[in-house]
Amino acid sequence: MKKLANHHLRRAMTAEQTATHSPQPLNGFTLLEVMVALSIIAIVLVSVYRMHAQTISMNNETRFYATAPMLAQFKMAEIESESLEDMGDDSGDFGDKFPDYRWNIVVDDVESSALENMAKHLKKIDLVISLNNDEFSYSLRSYKYLKN
């Protein structure tokens, strides 16, 4: 009878008492805890990656819109030093100093009923600076009066 009472007593032990009597220590993390931690890390890393990619994109855009006006001014000065009567539409690049930057020039006559005869002497110059096959583009329009 005493043996039966001890058996029932062991069954009635709480989980805490059982843990203190178990031969193996209960150190470490459970699978659920590890999976939750990995999920949190994954969410944080994806957010950081997106933020980094956006920062790089904004950096490229800022660099282009800082460089393109200077290149346009340089090219426009080059065009104005030449005779526009001989010049037509043209395109090219800026060489090794500015790889992937391209320029395109369109020279047209100006038609205006308000200007009448003066319009014959005006030329419209459209200059477009682009980067990476028109990923970014910067346009500049100028007018030049040709004296006789």
Secondary structure, DSSP 8 states (H G I E B T S, - for coil): -HHHHHHHHHHT--HHHHHHH-SS---S--HHHHHHHHHHHHHHHHHHHHHHHHHHHHHHHHHHHHHHHHHHHHHHHHHHHS-TTT---EEEE-TTSSTTEEEEEEEEE---TTTGGGGGGEEEEEEEEEETTTTEEEEEEEEEE---
